[in-house]
Amino acid sequence: MSLNDKIIKAHQNNNFSLLVELYQEAAENVSTFQEQNFFRVQAYVYALEVGHYLTPILRRQLVNDGVEE
Amino acid sequence: MHNKTNLELVRRHVSEANGLPNEHYTDPYVFDEEKNSVLFSQWAGLDVCSEIPEIGDSKPINFMGLPLFIIRDIENIVRVFQNTCRHRGMILVEETKKIQGAIRCPYHSWCYSTEGKLVSTPHVGGPGQNTDANIDRSKLSLVEIRSHIWRDVIWINVDGCAKPFEEVMANTIERWKELDQNLYHGGDDGKFSLKVQSNWKLAVENYCESYHLPWVHPGLNSYSRLEDHYNIVEYGSHSGQGSLVYRQLTDDKGQTFPDFENLSEKWSTGAEYIALYPNVLLGAHRDHAYAIILLPLSFSETIENIHIYYSKPDTDSSLKKKNKDQWKEIFEEDIFVVEGMQAGRLGVKFDGGRFSPKMDEPTHCFHDWVASKVDDFRNYNQQKTNVTE
């Protein structure tokens, strides 16, 4: 199953913890800074929602990149 | 322009007063006026803390058309918020659920902490950019509704202008000071709901007087006669009834619920039932208590949410069920009365009714309170209009 299909399935199942992982993976597979941050933001939002242990790390990355407060 | 109801007759002494005019039961305009003057401007009951027992638990509640949600925040504080995202006004919490981390709006995913702070605004500055110079998160927290917890009930003052809860309810708090102990909700055996085709005020009126007991609750006559009851009347505050012959429920082995601690002799056989205006009905006994929260759905439809409490956790389940069934039967006996009075209020020549000065003073006390709050609201609006002109 492609990463895109996995993401769609995780959305359908409301599996937000899995979405954190999948969007991070997506961020690693794109070339531009903007694309990378787009997927990192997606991962961060779902991490926030479920209280994921990676939330502070994801946030720090985004803050360091100047896209989050 | 809608004609205002005449409340002068209601404010008279009980011996010569009439009840609230029909429009207070049958007219959507007056229902809306009471929403603002009697429910949003006072301390109204919304729900109970036991409905959200754990950190992160949240529950949406529609209160008189106002979308709210209650939540137990990360610091274990129960809060009430308007259930509306500060971005595009989307409903945030659509069903009872546990918030594990943040409250995420399902529309554009703006995220709020359980304390109501806006913590992230994804892509608000464009793809991958969560900040924008014009979006000041510190000014976009969820709108919190002023709330207070007493006897597990979540009381709210929507307009935020009422005097502090402890001041407004001082008489009742003092009256039941010795009952101010830990309350343990009966769980599934300690709650039920009734939906009645009646204006919410009729449930209050019926609750706070004992006059109807011999006819509507004949099962009580064998041990709890009319003369064993007394009126509780505090004009401007609350009213209700007390019983001198409360009899504890027992199981097959003669066991009773454990008592609350260090109660005075009065409570050995005493019980009190107080309507705490506008919409909470409380009952207190030596071994259990309850709270009924009235949620008006329209001028002629009301939900009654009943919650029963005990002095100790893990009280015997079968006895709790027996107690719940007993109260349910009694409250169901009242349904035909409140629905009958609602239907009777369509009698256009009914003048609000007369009160027995001896037996109906608790009811008049409530009508007088409603009328005073509506009067205050009208006077305030009139003053505002005068200033504008």
Contacts between the chains, C-beta under 8 A, distances in Angstrom:
chain1	res1	chain2	res2	distance
A	33	B	128	7.8
A	34	B	127	5.9
A	34	B	128	5.0
A	35	B	128	7.4
A	36	B	128	7.3
A	37	B	127	7.6
A	37	B	128	3.0
A	37	B	129	7.1
A	38	B	123	7.3
A	38	B	127	4.8
A	38	B	128	4.1
A	40	B	128	7.3
A	41	B	122	4.9
A	41	B	123	6.1
A	41	B	128	5.7
A	41	B	130	6.0
A	42	B	122	7.5
A	44	B	120	7.0
A	44	B	122	7.5
A	45	B	104	6.6
A	45	B	109	5.0
A	45	B	111	6.3
A	45	B	120	6.4
A	45	B	122	5.0
A	47	B	101	7.3
A	48	B	101	5.2
A	48	B	102	4.2
A	48	B	104	6.9
A	48	B	111	4.9
A	48	B	119	6.7
A	48	B	120	5.9
A	49	B	100	7.1
A	49	B	101	5.3
A	49	B	102	5.5
A	49	B	104	4.4
A	49	B	111	6.9
A	50	B	100	4.9
A	50	B	101	5.3
A	51	B	100	4.3
A	51	B	101	3.2
A	51	B	102	7.7
A	52	B	101	6.9
A	55	B	101	6.8
A	62	B	130	6.6
A	67	B	125	7.6
A	67	B	128	5.9
A	67	B	129	4.9
A	67	B	130	5.4
A	67	B	131	6.7
A	68	B	120	7.0
A	68	B	130	4.5
A	68	B	131	6.6
A	69	B	130	7.3
A	69	B	131	5.6
A	69	B	137	6.7
